Amino acid sequence: MNSNKERVYEFWNDAACGENLLLCDTSREGYEKQAKARYGLEPYILPFADFASTKQLRVLEIGVGLGADHQRFAEAGANLSGIDLTERAIVHTKKRLHAWGLSSDLKVGDAEHLDFAANTFDLVYSWGVLHHSPDTFRAVQEVWRVLKPGGHAKIMIYNKYSIVGLMLWVRYALFRLKPWTSLVEIYANYLERPGTKAYSAPEAEFLFQAFDNVKIRNVLTHGDLLESGAGQRHQGPLLSFARKVWPRSIIRRYFQSAGLFMLIDATKPSCAE
């Protein structure tokens, strides 16, 4: 594992994605509460993933985290596999599925080197994971490789030109009198783990250039709207004041395309080998 990959591993191994919502309760009730909080904060997951449509499909989830989405795929009757870079996430997801009597082929794995044969899956799904990979382009190539011809990729990555990005740039560049600081640097240093990336629509289209019917849609998040306590790393009086005066109705009406989450739905060409 190279140094960049080790930093990704260490960050997420300290706490699996979403573990702050679990509040250390790993009972069935604790996982239920975490799922309720997750889909309350990010309701757009449900129509995007369209779990019910995956019955009897071969589905791979890259980056299972605490397993809330993985559970939904399993309950829908998908023939399911899942990987995560950390054993911590795999343990959580196995425990979660066991509590409901569900099953999946779960294992530690690397998105840049998927341990599956080509043309295996009908759907590859990944929510907020591939932008953390040191080589996101390679990870997307791997998604293409393991998909069956005609299969779908449903991937969420971060949108570079988002309100969250602008807020971080104002705080960590403009207010520090360093307006030349790029958004690439801002995301890499101040959003989640070091090295986090975000993409413009043309950059996302380049990542998915081998796919057909690439549909890209940005959605406003609780971060863009300052509607939650997420982002504890950036707490302070300025943020507290901003939450009180933030023009949410204006943002919802005029800046839908400036949401942090970029939802990508793409199809592997049916003629691909």
C-alpha positions, 0 to 999 in steps of 0.5 A: 500500500503506497503512502497516499493509500495508507493515509486514506486507510488510516483516516477511515479506519479511525471511524468508518464513514457515518460512524458519528451517526451510530453513537457507539450503539451497534445493536439492531436499534442503533443501526436503525437509528443510524439509517434513519439519520442517514436518509434524513440528511441525504434523502436523495440516496433513495431515488438514486440507488433505487434499491427495489429495482435490484432484485436478482441483479449482481450488485457490487457496492464500493465502500460499504461504510456502516452498511445502511445502503448495503442492507437496502440492497440485500433486503431488495434481493440483490445478489450482493458483493461489497468491499471497503478499504478498512476491516472496520467497515466490513465488520460493521456491515457484517454485524448489521446484516447478521442482525437482519438475517441478510447476507453478502459477499463482503471483503476488504478491497481496493477500488483501484484493484477490484478482485472480481472478474471482468463483466461480472456485475449488473450494477456497481454502486458507490456513494462518496468514495471514489473521490478519496481514492488517490487514482480516481480515474483508475477506480472508474476504469475498474468499475467499467471493467467489472460491469457487464455490457449494458450494466450501470454505474451509479456513483456519487463524487464531489462537485468542485463548484459547490457552495461548500467549496465556496465557503471553505475557500472564503474561510481558508483562502480569502480570510487568510489573504491567500485568494490565489489558493485553488479549489483543488487545494481547498478540498484536499486540505479542508474537506474530510481527509487530506487528499479529498478531490472534487470534480467539475462536470467536464472533469467527471465526463472525462472520468466516465468517457468509456461509458454511454448515456452518462447522466450527471446531476448535482444536489444540494446537501445539508452542508451547502444549506448549513442545515446540520451540525455536520462539519465539526472540523470547521466549527466557530462563531462565524459558522454559527452566525452563518447558520442563522442568516443563511439564505436557504430559500434563495439557494434552493431556488437559484443554485440547485446546480451548486450542490456538493454531491454530484450524482452520476448514472452511466452505462457500459456500452452493450457492445463492450467486451 
